Amino acid sequence: MGGMDKGLIELAGRPMIEYVIDVLSPQVDELLINANRSQSRYLAYGFPVFEDAVTGFAGPLAGIAAAIDHAASDMILTVPCDGPWLPADLAVRLEQRLLKEDADICIAHDGNRKQPVFGLFHRRVVTSINNFLEAGDRKLQLWLSTQKFAVEDFSDHPNAFINVNTPKEKARVEEILRSP
């Protein structure tokens, strides 16, 4: 999106981060924001803000590791900042599946493919993540392939994992948000 901080880009008149905050706040005990730039703007929302420990914008896996380091809870729910339609039951469903399958990780599936940045991670996985990052690897999917993880089906929420990566996607999502 032109090098702009996606969480602060307006979508139908509101910064994208606000959609995420509205849906996640009732689902979690503690909401944290991982941002590698524009921290002062994110702090205005009243939640702790932290950057990745790994420099150079190492991707979602570095953000997950940083979240684990900053969270008080043993379980960390992660979502990107550009998903305006998160399910209101995201956390509970991921946790139920994780416990049922006795896993340390549970990721969402949209009915077509896995959505690994929408996930629940136990803090036990942080050493594995850090070792993976220290070896120079960055891909979340590659790291996940080395882990036992559960998958929760969210095909009942067809728009839940639409994110905004291009101006065309932004226009499409805004059209849906504005429709009655």
Residue, then its C-alpha position, 0 to 999 in steps of 0.5 A: m500500500g505504497g509503503m504506508d503503515k497499513g494499520l493507519i490507512e483509513l478504510a471507510g473513514r476509519p483506520m484499519i487498526e480500529y476495526v481490529i481493536d473493536v473486535l479483539s478487545p472483548q475477546v482478550d484479557e490484554l491487547l498489545i500492538n506490534a508496530n515497527r514504525s508510527q508507534s506514537r500514533y498507535l499509542a494513542y489507542g491506549f494499548p502497549v505498543f512494541e517493535d520486533a526484537v529482530t531488526g529489518f522488518a523480519g515479517p509476521l514470525a518476528g512479530i509473534a515472537a515479540a508478542i510472546d515476549h511482551a504478553a502476560s498470558d501464556m496464550i497469544l492471539t495474533v492477527p494482522c492489522d488489515g482484517p476488518w471482519l474478524p470473527a467475534d468468536l476467533a479467540v474461543r474457537l482457536e483455543q477450543r481447537l488447540l486444547k482439543e488437539d493438545a497443540d501449542i499452536c492453532i491457526a485459522h482456515d478460511g475454507n480454502r487455505k490456512q491463514p497462519v497469521f490469524g493464530l493462537f500461540h502458546r509461549r512455549v514456541v518462542t524458543s523455536i521461533n527465535n532459533f528459526l529467526e536466528a538461522g536466517d529464516r523468516k517464512l511463517q509457513l516454513w516454521l509452521s511445517t516444523q511444528k505440531f499445530a491445530v487448524e480451526d475451520f472458519s469457512d462459516h465466516p467467508n469474509a473474515f480473513i480478507n485483508v487489504n494489500t492493494p488499492k483495488e482490494k481497499a476499494r472492494v472492501e470499502e464498497i462492502l463496508r458501505s453497503p447496507 
